[in-house]
């Protein structure tokens, strides 16, 4: 059962900019920008339609912006278009395990850590700065 909790109020406007994959099962990026256009976070992920599989490479939100539901919203934006797909994640930090456990409960989707779910997805996250990985 999937339900969506309302996010906590965010003190400033945040824009979500999506960059689609250039190749099949390639890296897609959702970049979070503050009101001044500064990069405050990102979600890098891949989706393979033939296998109905997807993989979260990295998710990072800058420290002052954590705990406001921004990572949650980014993950919903990535997963909502692909209901029923099997999602995996890269290995997770302690904070990441808590985040993905909460998201799995909320979304009714398992986020299997440390594995890539299909042969078309090669998890090679791009090096990024400006956030704390989950």
N, C-alpha and C positions, 0 to 999 in steps of 0.2 A: 504494500500500500504506500503510495507516494503522496506526501502532503508538503506544503511549503509554508514555513513559518514566516511571519513578517520580519524583515531585518530590523536590527536596532537602528535608531535614527543616526544618520551620518552628519557630522557637524558642517561639512562643506560638500559642494557638488563634486561628484566623481563621474568621469566619463569612461566607458568601456569601449576600447577600440579593438576590433577583430581583424586579424590578418589570416586569410584562409591559406590552406596548404597549396604549394605550387605543383606538387606531384601527388599521385595517389598514395594514401596513408602517410603523407608527409606531415611535418610539424605545423601546427596551427597555433597562433598566439592570440591571447586576449590580454591587452595591455590596459592597465588602470592608470588614469591620469587625474591629477588634482585640478582644482579650479584654475590654476595658473599653467596647466599643460605639462606639469612635471610627472615623470614616471614614478608611480608609488607602488607598483606591483605588476605581476604578470602570472598567467597560467599558460604553460606550453603543453600541448597535448596532440595526440594523433588518433585518427579514426580510420578503420578499415571497413568499408562497406561490404565487400564480399564475405568477410568472416564475422560481420556484426560484432566487431571487437574495437575497443578503444583503450588508450593508455595515457595517463597523466605523467608527463616527464618531470615537470617542476611546477610548483605553485609557491609564490613568494609575495608577501605583503610587507612594506616598510614598517618598522617597529611602531611608530606613532599611530599608524593606521590599523594596526591589528585589533581584533576584538570588536569590530564594527560591522561584521557581516559581509565585508568586501570579497574575501576569498570564497565564501559561501555563494554569493551572487555570481561570481565568475564561474564557479563550478556548475551552477545551474545553467548558466548561459551555454556552457560547453556540452552538458549532458542532455538537456531538455529536447534538442532536436533529434536525438537518437534513442528513443525509448526501447528497452529490451536488449540493448547492446551490453556485452560483457566488458566491464571496466577494470583495468589494472592500474597500479601506480608503481613508481620507482620505490626504492627502499625508503622508509619513512623515519624521521626523527621522532622523539617522544611527543613533541607538539603535533607533528603530522599524524601520528597514530591516533591521538585524541580527536583531531579535526576530521580525519576520514572515518573514524568510528561514529562520530556524531552525524556526519553526512550520510553514512550508510543507513543509519537508523531513520533519519529524516526522509531520505529518498527511496528507501527500499532497494538500494543497489549496493552490491558488495564492491569494494575497491580492494582487490587482491594485491597486497604489497610484494615488491621484489620480482615481478615477472612481467613478461610481455605476452599478451594473449593470442597473438597470431604471428605467422612467419613474415607477413608483409610489413609489420611495424618493427623498426629497429630503434630502440630507445637511445637516442644520443642527444640529450638536452643541450640547448645552446647555452653558452656561458652568458650570464646576466648579472647585473649589479642592481643595487637599489632596494633590496628587500631581504627579508629573512625567510629562507625556505621552510616550508612546513613538512 
